[in-house]
Amino acid sequence: MPLFRTPPASLCILRLSAIGDVCNTIAAVQCIQRQWPDTQITWITSKLESHLLQGLPGIDVVIFDKKKGIKGYTELWKTLKNHHFDALLHMQYALRASIATLGIKAKYKLGFDKERSQDFQTWFTNVKVPSPKAPHVLDGLLAFAKTLGVQDLTPTWSIPYSADDLDWATNILSTGKNLIVVPAASKAYKNWHAQGYSAVISHAKQQGWNIILAGSPAQIEIDLANEIEKNCPFVNNMVGKSSIKQLLALLDKADLVIAPDTGPTHMANAMSTPVIGLYAHHNPLRTGPYNYRHYVVSAYEQAIQKEHQLPIQQLPWRTRVKDPEAMNLIHSDDVISMFEQVCSDIKC
């Protein structure tokens, strides 16, 4: 039975990080807004992720700074002391997020059920959201909207960026076909190697593509991009040179994206830009780019069976491959083959 048969006056969303998960959460929140456009929504998130949420219509963004420790919590609670929400959607099971709920007043506090919750999240909620049969993270987030009473759970995204962001991206892109390669995630074990990227990029160049490297200013991303650039000096290396909204505009206007399991993968998906995801550590059926899971090049099945000697069906749905070399199981020929498949599909 849905919690609300009439539109709630106010909702609070608690999803602090990371960029990819926040991107998926946007789709769930915008499902709620489609049905109840007048409901006031407050979203508590972290500083970096707040830049992605900037400009989202109908959403008041509140920043929680976990680096401040207890002071961060007291500042958050002070900001919200005069708010009493109809429901709090506790959409992040990390303990630091659960502690934040203690100072948030809401009639209903929704959290994941025992199948999806971790870190004692169920202790901090009074409504357990039933886990859907579909394993994807986004399906779990959409279940919150369903529990509230939202009927249309079709995930769509509308994430604005400014005219200046568009101008910046337009100046980077060529008039031909543009491939954005985001070579690195913030966690090294998720990253493919420079040799593999270089082979795929060289193939794309031979097919007449303009190739741009993109990513954050994290040193691990800069180092990998520089190594690729040494092998492929014709690339436009923009890693560490864009804001989140500039990167969003770039991904939006590109023809194709290649990236590992990282935030920009989900940003590209949100902008309806085809993306080839490279996965080995997490099940892409759970964490892959939602609308482009069929374009994922995955070594997860091979790596997980090697590590556990069991088929995927007999393992817990969120089992992660621990082998730090698992991404090396991805072969450049497989990525090139997928590149050609996507090119055929989008008729580029």
Secondary structure, DSSP 8 states (H G I E B T S, - for coil): --S-SS--SEEEEE----HHHHHHHHHHHHHHHHH-TTSEEEEEE-HHHHHHHTT-TTEEEEE--GGGTHHHHHHHHHHTTT--EEEEEE----HHHHHHHTT--EEEEEEE-TTT--TTGGGG-SEEE---SS--HHHHHHHHHHHHT-------------HHHHHHHHHHS-SSEEEEE----SSGGG---HHHHHHHHHHHHHTTEEEEE---S-HHHHHHHHHHHHH-TTSEE-TT---HHHHHHHHHH-SEEEEESSHHHHHHHHTT--EEEEESSS-HHHHS-GGGGGG-EE-HHHHHHHHHSS-GGGS-TT-----TTGGGGS-HHHHHHHHHHHHHHHT-
